[in-house]
Amino acid sequence: MRPILILLIIEALLSQLLRPLFSTPESYITLMLVGNSILMLWYLLKNSETTPLFLVFVTAFIVRLGLMFVDLELFRLPPHSGDDTEAFHLEGLQIYLDPSMFNEVVRGSYSKFLGIFYLAFGPERILAQYFNVILGVVAVVILAKTLRLLGLPMRVVFLSTLLFAFFAQGLLLSPILLRDQLVALGIVYTLYYMVRWTIDKSGVSLALAYFAYFVSTIFHSGLAIGIVVLLVYFSFYNHTTGRMDFEASKVQRLVMQVLIVGFIVYSFQDVLFAKFTHVSENGQLFSGMSYDRGGSAYLNGLTVTGPLDMILYSPLRMIYFLFSPFPWQWSSVTNIAIFFFDAAVYLLLFALTIRHFRYLKHHPYAAVLLFMLLLFIVNALIFGLGTGNVGTAIRHRYKLFPMLLIVYTSIHYIRYQALHHFEEVEQRAE
């Protein structure tokens, strides 16, 4: 994370100095794209343990880059590129042309991010989308590194990384001008540093895990509830036993983290909870949980009007959020394609994770994997309450996909190991 941030700052400073020297924007853009692509290939080579994994990384980069040019030059990539991407771009340009508009834009943190990006690198949309491509590929790399930290063999890491690298929503969201890739990368880094902290007990890993999650929350406030899950894990995990230890001695650690995290949340509440700053009473809050803008709306009759409704309806709304469109919702070829290339993957991975959950206790990093699963479920419950159509659901659940994929992969491998060991014992007995 740190090298990427440092490189971004250095390039922004160089851009301010060198951009005026270029006779045309095209030559500046070409240099930026070519230069950063070379750096990206070097980064991928450095972080690839095997040739097949390197080929996955490079192919993921090339495919996303190609889709970016399709979105910019041929047609807007369905189903997400369109009104939202254009609105973000226009608000970013407004900030570039008049920085005093920074607090006047209505589309939140991503518009402000784009405004800052355009001020740093110039009002070139292609560079902003290229940055998203880079983030998408980095997320693939970090997911692979997380799986390796969990002790998984390279063949298992390769297959899961392959799935993540070419998952349909990742390919469609990374090359376009939306916030989702920033959020997804923050989530992947959070999971990576959770595992790092579990292994090395490093204060730096702890701080970076929180920082990465805060970044994701800045760009989507619906993730804020996950901070509680992180607080519990980082407060009560016992590095000596490798288990959660809910004893009185750990309360001091919890209090200290609550004070620090609470101070950060309070100081930046307008940024972290931007989506809810306009809410002044419960009625406004719960009315937002029946949101169904867009096509393929579902569960319109389950209107959340208070805390009791939220408790009653949240499991069903979570199921629809994660796995829709169900066959009874199919009204077009698009819905059928979404089910088989998106929803069915979540359904299969989640079902197998729950079915084989008992094997988790055999994993040496069972505690961190359990809390990744809790993070997934808690966020899915909250997103389920606030989402009422398939189009929005497929965008938001992609943010949670790395959690589910890592947990499933780990449980699948430890189950295979347990069954294989049982077969060996039987053979020896014979």
C-alpha positions in Angstrom: 0.0 0.0 0.0 2.7 2.5 1.0 4.7 2.2 -2.3 1.6 2.9 -4.3 0.7 5.9 -2.2 4.3 7.3 -2.4 4.4 6.8 -6.2 1.0 8.5 -6.6 2.2 11.5 -4.6 5.5 11.7 -6.6 3.7 11.5 -9.9 1.2 14.2 -8.9 4.1 16.5 -8.0 5.9 15.7 -11.3 2.7 16.2 -13.2 2.3 19.7 -11.8 5.9 20.5 -13.0 6.0 18.8 -16.3 2.4 18.9 -17.7 2.7 22.5 -18.9 5.7 21.5 -21.0 3.7 19.2 -23.3 2.4 20.8 -26.5 -0.7 18.6 -26.5 -2.7 16.7 -23.9 -2.4 13.6 -26.0 1.4 13.4 -25.6 1.1 13.9 -21.9 -1.6 11.2 -21.6 0.5 8.8 -23.7 3.6 9.3 -21.6 1.5 8.7 -18.4 -0.1 5.5 -19.8 3.1 4.0 -21.2 5.2 4.9 -18.2 2.8 3.6 -15.6 2.1 0.4 -17.7 5.8 -0.4 -17.6 5.9 0.2 -13.8 2.8 -1.9 -13.5 4.4 -4.8 -15.3 7.4 -4.6 -13.1 5.2 -4.6 -10.0 3.3 -7.7 -11.3 6.6 -9.5 -12.0 8.0 -8.7 -8.6 4.8 -10.0 -6.9 4.4 -13.2 -8.9 5.7 -16.3 -7.3 5.1 -18.5 -10.4 4.9 -17.9 -14.1 1.2 -18.9 -14.3 0.3 -16.4 -11.6 2.2 -13.7 -13.5 0.3 -14.5 -16.6 -3.0 -14.2 -14.7 -1.9 -10.8 -13.4 -0.8 -9.5 -16.8 -3.9 -10.9 -18.6 -6.1 -9.3 -16.0 -4.4 -6.0 -16.6 -4.6 -6.2 -20.4 -8.3 -7.2 -20.4 -9.2 -4.3 -18.0 -7.1 -1.9 -20.1 -8.9 -3.0 -23.3 -12.3 -2.7 -21.6 -11.4 0.8 -20.5 -10.8 1.9 -24.1 -14.1 0.2 -25.1 -15.9 2.3 -22.5 -14.1 5.5 -23.6 -14.1 5.1 -27.4 -16.8 2.7 -28.4 -19.7 2.4 -26.0 -20.4 2.6 -22.3 -19.8 -0.7 -20.7 -23.1 -2.2 -19.5 -24.6 -2.4 -17.0 -22.9 0.2 -14.7 -21.3 2.8 -17.0 -23.7 5.6 -17.9 -25.6 8.2 -15.9 -23.6 7.8 -12.6 -20.2 7.8 -14.3 -21.0 10.9 -16.3 -22.3 12.7 -13.2 -19.1 11.9 -11.2 -17.0 13.1 -14.1 -18.9 16.4 -14.4 -18.7 17.1 -10.7 -15.0 16.3 -10.7 -14.6 18.8 -13.6 -16.6 21.4 -11.6 -14.1 21.1 -8.7 -11.2 21.3 -11.2 -12.5 24.5 -12.7 -13.6 26.0 -9.4 -12.1 24.5 -6.3 -14.5 26.5 -4.2 -17.2 24.0 -5.4 -15.5 21.2 -3.4 -18.2 21.3 -0.7 -21.0 22.0 -3.0 -21.1 18.7 -5.1 -23.9 16.4 -4.3 -22.5 13.0 -5.2 -20.3 12.6 -2.2 -16.7 11.5 -1.7 -15.9 10.1 -5.1 -16.7 13.4 -6.9 -14.4 15.1 -4.5 -11.7 12.5 -5.1 -12.0 13.0 -8.8 -11.8 16.8 -8.3 -8.6 16.4 -6.4 -7.3 13.8 -9.0 -8.0 16.2 -11.9 -6.3 19.1 -10.0 -3.2 16.9 -9.5 -3.0 15.2 -12.9 -5.2 17.4 -15.2 -8.8 17.0 -16.3 -8.2 13.8 -18.2 -10.9 11.3 -17.7 -8.8 8.5 -19.3 -6.2 8.9 -16.5 -8.9 8.5 -13.8 -10.2 5.4 -15.4 -6.7 4.1 -15.9 -6.1 4.6 -12.2 -9.2 2.4 -11.5 -7.7 -0.3 -13.8 -4.5 -0.2 -11.8 -6.4 -0.5 -8.5 -8.4 -3.5 -9.9 -5.2 -5.4 -10.8 -3.5 -4.5 -7.5 -6.6 -5.9 -5.7 -6.0 -9.2 -7.5 -2.3 -9.2 -6.5 -3.1 -8.5 -2.8 -5.8 -11.2 -2.7 -3.2 -13.7 -3.9 -0.7 -12.5 -1.3 -3.4 -12.9 1.4 -4.1 -16.5 0.4 -0.4 -17.3 0.5 -0.1 -15.7 4.0 -2.9 -18.1 5.1 -0.6 -21.0 4.1 -2.5 -22.2 1.0 -0.5 -24.0 -1.7 0.2 -22.3 -4.9 -2.3 -24.4 -7.0 -5.2 -23.3 -4.7 -4.0 -19.7 -4.7 -3.8 -19.8 -8.5 -7.4 -21.1 -9.0 -8.9 -18.6 -6.5 -6.9 -15.7 -8.0 -8.0 -16.7 -11.4 -11.6 -16.6 -10.4 -11.2 -13.2 -8.7 -9.2 -11.7 -11.6 -11.8 -12.6 -14.2 -15.0 -12.4 -12.2 -17.5 -10.6 -14.3 -18.3 -7.7 -12.0 -14.6 -7.0 -11.4 -14.0 -6.8 -15.1 -17.0 -4.4 -15.6 -16.4 -2.2 -12.6 -12.6 -1.7 -12.7 -12.3 0.1 -16.1 -15.1 2.6 -15.6 -15.5 5.8 -13.6 -17.1 4.6 -10.4 -16.0 4.4 -6.8 -16.5 0.6 -6.5 -12.9 -0.4 -7.3 -11.5 2.0 -4.6 -13.9 0.4 -2.1 -13.0 -3.2 -3.2 -9.3 -2.5 -2.9 -9.7 -1.1 0.6 -11.5 -4.2 1.6 -8.8 -6.5 0.1 -6.1 -4.6 1.9 -8.1 -4.8 5.2 -8.2 -8.6 4.9 -4.5 -8.7 4.0 -3.5 -6.7 7.0 -5.8 -8.6 9.3 -3.9 -11.8 8.4 -0.6 -9.9 8.6 -1.4 -8.7 12.1 -2.6 -12.2 13.1 0.9 -13.5 12.1 3.3 -10.8 13.2 1.3 -8.8 15.9 2.6 -5.7 14.3 1.1 -2.3 15.3 1.7 -1.1 11.7 -0.4 -4.0 10.3 -3.2 -3.1 12.8 -3.1 0.6 11.8 -3.1 -0.2 8.1 -6.0 -2.6 8.4 -8.1 0.1 10.1 -6.9 2.7 7.6 -7.8 0.5 4.6 -11.3 -0.1 6.0 -11.8 3.6 6.7 -10.9 4.3 3.0 -13.6 1.9 1.9 -16.0 3.5 4.4 -15.3 7.0 3.1 -16.5 5.9 -0.4 -19.4 3.9 0.9 -20.8 4.6 4.4 -22.8 1.4 4.4 -19.6 -0.4 5.4 -19.3 1.5 8.7 -20.8 -1.3 10.8 -17.8 -3.5 10.0 -15.7 -1.3 12.2 -17.3 -3.0 15.2 -16.2 -6.4 13.8 -12.7 -5.2 13.5 -12.7 -3.7 17.0 -13.8 -7.1 18.5 -11.2 -9.1 16.6 -8.3 -6.9 17.2 -9.1 -6.5 20.9 -9.7 -10.1 21.8 -7.5 -12.2 19.6 -4.8 -14.1 21.5 -1.6 -14.5 19.6 -0.3 -17.1 22.0 -3.3 -19.5 21.7 -4.4 -18.5 18.2 -7.9 -18.2 19.5 -10.4 -15.5 20.6 -9.9 -14.9 24.3 -12.8 -12.9 25.8 -11.2 -12.4 29.2 -11.1 -9.2 31.4 -7.4 -8.5 30.6 -8.3 -7.9 27.0 -10.9 -5.2 27.9 -8.1 -2.7 28.3 -7.1 -3.3 24.7 -10.7 -2.9 23.6 -11.1 0.4 25.5 -7.9 1.8 24.0 -8.9 0.9 20.5 -12.5 2.2 21.0 -11.1 5.6 22.2 -8.7 5.9 19.2 -11.1 4.6 16.6 -13.9 6.6 18.2 -11.9 9.8 18.0 -11.1 9.2 14.4 -14.8 8.4 13.6 -16.0 11.5 15.5 -13.4 13.8 13.9 -14.3 12.6 10.4 -17.9 11.7 10.8 -19.0 14.0 7.9 -16.7 12.0 5.6 -17.2 8.5 7.0 -21.0 8.8 7.3 -21.6 11.2 4.4 -24.6 9.1 3.3 -26.3 9.6 6.6 -25.5 13.2 7.5 -28.8 14.4 6.1 -30.8 12.0 8.3 -32.3 13.8 11.3 -34.8 11.2 12.5 -35.7 7.5 12.3 -38.3 8.0 9.7 -35.8 9.4 7.3 -33.3 6.7 8.1 -35.7 3.8 7.6 -37.3 5.3 4.5 -33.9 5.1 2.9 -33.9 1.3 3.5 -36.7 0.8 1.0 -34.6 2.2 -1.8 -35.4 0.6 -5.2 -34.2 3.0 -7.9 -33.4 1.2 -11.1 -34.7 -1.9 -12.9 -35.4 -5.4 -11.5 -36.7 -4.1 -8.1 -37.5 -6.8 -5.5 -39.3 -7.1 -2.1 -41.0 -3.7 -2.6 -43.7 -4.8 -0.1 -41.2 -5.3 2.7 -41.0 -1.7 3.8 -38.6 -1.1 6.7 -40.3 1.5 9.0 -38.6 0.8 12.3 -36.1 -1.3 14.3 -38.5 -4.3 14.5 -39.0 -4.4 10.8 -35.2 -4.2 10.3 -34.7 -7.3 12.5 -37.5 -9.2 10.9 -36.7 -8.4 7.2 -32.9 -8.2 7.2 -32.3 -12.0 6.7 -34.6 -12.2 3.7 -33.4 -8.9 2.3 -29.8 -10.2 2.7 -30.6 -13.4 0.8 -32.1 -11.3 -2.1 -29.1 -8.9 -2.0 -26.6 -11.7 -2.3 -28.3 -14.1 -4.7 -30.8 -12.3 -6.9 -32.0 -12.4 -9.6 -33.7 -15.7 -8.7 -35.3 -17.7 -11.5 -38.8 -16.3 -10.6 -37.3 -12.8 -11.2 -36.0 -13.5 -14.6 -37.6 -11.0 -17.0 -34.8 -10.7 -19.6 -31.7 -12.3 -21.0 -29.7 -9.8 -18.8 -31.2 -11.2 -15.6 -30.4 -14.8 -16.7 -26.8 -13.8 -17.5 -26.4 -12.0 -14.1 -27.7 -15.1 -12.3 -25.3 -17.5 -13.9 -22.2 -15.3 -14.1 -22.7 -13.5 -10.8 -25.4 -14.6 -8.3 -24.7 -18.3 -8.8 -21.1 -17.8 -7.8 -22.1 -16.2 -4.5 -24.8 -18.9 -4.0 -22.4 -21.7 -4.5 -19.5 -20.3 -2.5 -21.7 -19.3 0.4 -23.6 -22.6 0.5 -20.4 -24.6 0.5 -18.9 -22.4 3.2 -21.9 -22.9 5.5 -22.1 -26.6 4.7 -18.4 -27.3 5.5 -18.1 -24.6 8.2 -17.2 -27.3 10.8 -13.8 -27.8 9.1 -12.8 -24.2 9.9 -11.8 -25.2 13.5 -8.9 -27.2 12.0 -7.4 -24.2 10.2 -4.4 -22.6 11.9 -5.9 -19.2 11.2 -9.5 -20.1 12.1 -10.1 -17.0 14.1 -9.3 -14.4 11.4 -11.2 -16.4 8.9 -14.3 -16.5 11.2 -14.2 -12.8 11.6 -13.8 -12.3 7.8 -17.0 -14.3 7.5 -18.7 -12.2 10.2 -17.6 -9.1 8.3 -19.1 -10.5 5.2 -22.4 -11.4 6.8 -22.8 -8.2 8.8 -22.1 -6.0 5.8 -24.5 -8.1 3.7 -27.2 -7.6 6.2 -26.8 -3.8 6.1 -26.5 -3.6 2.3 -29.5 -5.9 2.0 -31.6 -3.4 4.0 -30.6 -0.5 1.8 -30.7 -2.2 -1.6 -33.9 -3.0 -3.5 -32.9 -3.8 -7.1 -30.6 -6.2 -8.9 -28.5 -3.6 -10.6 -27.5 -2.0 -7.3 -27.1 -5.3 -5.6 -24.5 -6.7 -8.1 -22.4 -3.6 -7.6 -22.5 -3.5 -3.8 -22.0 -7.3 -3.2 -18.9 -7.2 -5.3 -17.3 -5.1 -2.6 -17.8 -8.1 -0.2 -16.8 -10.8 -2.7 -13.1 -11.0 -1.5 -14.2 -11.8 2.0 -16.3 -14.7 0.9 -13.8 -16.0 -1.6 -10.9 -16.1 0.9 -13.0 -17.8 3.6 -14.4 -20.4 1.1 -11.0 -21.1 -0.4 -9.5 -21.7 3.1 -12.3 -23.9 4.3 -12.2 -25.9 1.0 -8.5 -26.5 1.4 -8.5 -27.5 5.0 -11.5 -29.9 4.4 -9.5 -31.5 1.6 -6.5 -31.9 3.9 -8.7 -33.4 6.6 -10.4 -35.9 4.3 -7.1 -36.8 2.7 -5.5 -37.4 6.1 -8.5 -39.6 7.1 -8.0 -41.7 3.9 -4.3 -42.1 4.7 -5.1 -43.3 8.2 -7.6 -45.8 6.8 -5.1 -47.1 4.4 -2.5 -47.6 7.1 -5.0 -49.4 9.3 -5.7 -51.9 6.4 
